[in-house]
Amino acid sequence: MLEDQSNVKAWFYLLPALILLGIFIFYPIVNAVFLVFVDNYNYQTGTYDGFTLLDNFRYVLSDNNFRMAMLNTMLITFVSVPLSVIIALLISVWLNAIKRMQGFFQTVFFLPYVTNAIAIGMAFAFMFNRRYGLINWFIGLFGIEPVNWVGMGASWGNAMIALIIYITWLTLAFKILVFLSGLQGIDKQYYEAARVDSASKSRVFLKITVPLLSPMIMYITVTSFIGAFKTYTEVIGMFGERLGPPGNDRAMITVVALVYRALDRSGVPGALSEAAAASLILFAITLVFTFINMQVSKKRVHY
Amino acid sequence: MEITLENLTKVFQSKKEEETVAVDNLDITIPSGKLFGLLGPSGCGKSTTLYMISGLLRPTTGKIWFGNEDVTPVPPEERGIGLVFQNYALYPHMTVRQNIMFPLENVKMDKQEGLEKAQEIADLVGIGHLMNRKPKQLSGGQQQRVAIARALVKSPRVLLLDEPLSNLDARLRLQTREEIKRIQRETGITTIFVTHDQEEAMSISDEIVVLREGVTQQVGVPQKVYDNPNNLFVAKFLGTPPINVFDGRVENGKLYIGDADIANYDAPDQEVTIGIRPEGFKIVERSSFKVDVDLVETIGRDTTLIIPHPNDETQSFRAIVDSEYGVQPGDKLKFNVKPSKIHVFNKETGELV
C-alpha cells in the first residue's frame, strides 16, 4: 500500500520535468521519425502525399551534399577525437608534473572552454589568413611558401586541415580538465613504487597512468565521438554560413549543417523529410560507434 | 650487505618557512643479513629514515652507505632496493603475476625467465596459487605477500618494509610476522622495517633502534634493550603491560618508594624515578613494600594485579604474578622486587643513574 502511495507521489514530482521533456524532446523525435516515412511533406500546410518506407533515405544517400557532409563529418571525427584525446592526455600529464606556474597554464588551457566558438573561430580563420596569418608566417620561417588555407578558392584539403586543427584545439580544454582531475586522484605511491622498481617514464605512462586513468579516457572518448558527429558551430565559426572557403561553398558541410540548411528550404515539399532522414542516419551511426566504444571499454577499462 | 647511516639529518620546510627536524643526526649501522626494526612513536622520524634509505627522500645532511658504496646521491631506481609500502601500492589493474613481473620487465628480463622467477618468489611467500587474481580479490594478508614478492623478485640488496603489519587484523598480524621472519631467513636479505608497535618489533627483529623525535635513543638486540633501557623513554616504550613508574629516592645506598625499602642501590643520595617491570614483583612473607590488591585479572597462567599507586592513590600500577598464589581482590600483600627488573633514572633527564 505504502509503495503505491509513494509511487503516485514520485510521478507527481516528476510531472513538470516529464511535460517539458515530452514537448521538447520526445515529440520532436517522434515527429522526426514520422517525417522520414512521408512523401512530399509540406511544412506550411502540414500535408503530404502518402507514406513511403525508403524514398527519403534513398534520396538523401544519393544527394552529393549529403555524401560530402558524411565524408567531412567522419573525417573530422576520426582525426580530431583521437588527436585531441592523445594531446590532452600528454598535456595533462605534463601539467600534473610541473609545480611552478601550474595554475597559470591550467587557466590558459581552460580558456577555450569558456569562450565562444564562433568568436574564436573567426580568430582562427585570421590566423590561417594567407597574407597576414600567424601560421603562414611561422611556416615561412622554414622557407615554406604561404599556403591558401581558408582564403578565396582555398582547396578542400587545406580548409579541412585548418578546420581540424581548430576543432582539436577547441575540444582540448574540457578533456584536460577531466584528465587532470583524474590524475590528481591517482595515489602517488603507485609512482613511488614504480620508481623504486626502475620503471622508465614511458612505461610508467603506458602501464600505470593510462590504465588508472582509463575510466576517464573512456568517458571522454565516448562523449567526444558523440560531440564530433554533431560538429556544426566550429564550421560556422571559421567559415560562416557559406560552410566553406569563399569560392568553394559547402566544402566543409557537416551532417548537422545539412540538417539545418534544410530549414532554409522548408518551403520546398519534402525538404524536412530529407533532413529527418539525414539526422536519423547520423543517429544510427552515433549509436553504433557508442556501442563499439562500450564493448572496447569492457576489455580495456579498469575501474 | 651492511648499511651505515652517517650523521643522517632530514629537515622539512613548510611553506611558511617553518622548519621541522624529522631526523636528527642519526648514526646507525645495520648489520648484514639481519632483520632490523626502526621503532618509535608516530612522528619520531622512522618512516622518514626508511624513505631516505630507499632514496625517495633526500637527506638534508649526512650520508648513507650500502657496504662500501656511498649511495647518498644515487636515485632509488639504481639503489637496488625492494620497498613494501604501508598500503602495499599494488597496481590495481594488474594481476598478481603482472604485479610481480613489473620490476623484471622494467629491467628487460627475458619473459620466460621472468615468469619462472615470479613463480618461484610467489611460491616462497605462499601466493603461488593466486597468480591470476587481481589485488582486489585478495585478503589483506595476501596483498601484503604480493607486495613483498614484488619487492623481492628483482633480488634487491636491501628489503624495506614500511609498517608491514599495521593494515592487518590481530590474528593475521601474528601469522604474517612469523612469515616475514621466515622469508627474511630464507632469503638472507638485509631487511629494515618500520613499526610503532614495540611487541611487533621485539618479536621479529634481530636488532632494533628506538627513535624519539628523530633522535636515536638506543640500539641493540631487543631483549637487551628491554632488560637494560638507557633511559626512561625506552623503558616506558618497550613492554606490555608497560613498565610501572614510581617517584622514589636513593638514601644511604638503599632505594625507597615512600617508606618502603625496595633494594640496595649503589648511588649518591638523590630523588629518582624508579621503573619496575610488572613481572618484577614477588609475593613474600616479610617486606616493607606492602600493598592492597584492588583488582585481579587472571589470564591463563598469569595473574595481573592492579594495585593503588603508592605516590598517588587515584592511579594504579600492575604486577604480574603466578596464578598459583590465588590472589583475591582486597588481599593485603607484601612484595619483593627482582633487582634485574628495577631501573633507576634521573628525575630531570630521565637518563639511567
Contacts between the chains, C-beta under 8 A, distances in Angstrom:
chain1	res1	chain2	res2	distance
A	187	B	89	7.0
A	189	B	85	5.2
A	189	B	87	6.9
A	189	B	89	4.0
A	190	B	89	5.7
A	190	B	91	6.4
A	192	B	56	5.5
A	192	B	83	7.8
A	192	B	85	7.4
A	192	B	89	7.1
A	193	B	83	7.1
A	193	B	85	6.4
A	193	B	89	4.2
A	193	B	91	7.8
A	193	B	150	8.0
A	194	B	102	7.7
A	195	B	56	7.1
A	195	B	75	8.0
A	195	B	76	5.5
A	195	B	77	5.8
A	196	B	54	6.3
A	196	B	55	7.9
A	196	B	56	7.1
A	196	B	76	5.0
A	196	B	77	6.7
A	196	B	81	6.3
A	196	B	82	7.5
A	196	B	83	4.7
A	197	B	77	7.5
A	197	B	102	6.0
A	197	B	103	3.9
A	197	B	106	5.6
A	197	B	150	7.4
A	197	B	154	7.2
A	198	B	77	4.0
A	198	B	78	7.6
A	198	B	103	6.8
A	198	B	106	4.6
A	198	B	107	6.0
A	198	B	154	7.8
A	199	B	77	7.8
A	199	B	102	7.2
A	199	B	103	7.9
A	199	B	106	4.7
A	200	B	106	6.9
A	203	B	105	7.6
A	203	B	106	6.4
A	207	B	91	7.8
A	207	B	102	7.2
A	208	B	91	6.4
A	211	B	91	7.8
A	211	B	93	4.2
A	211	B	94	8.0
A	212	B	92	7.5
A	212	B	93	6.6
A	214	B	93	7.7
A	302	B	92	6.8
A	302	B	93	3.6
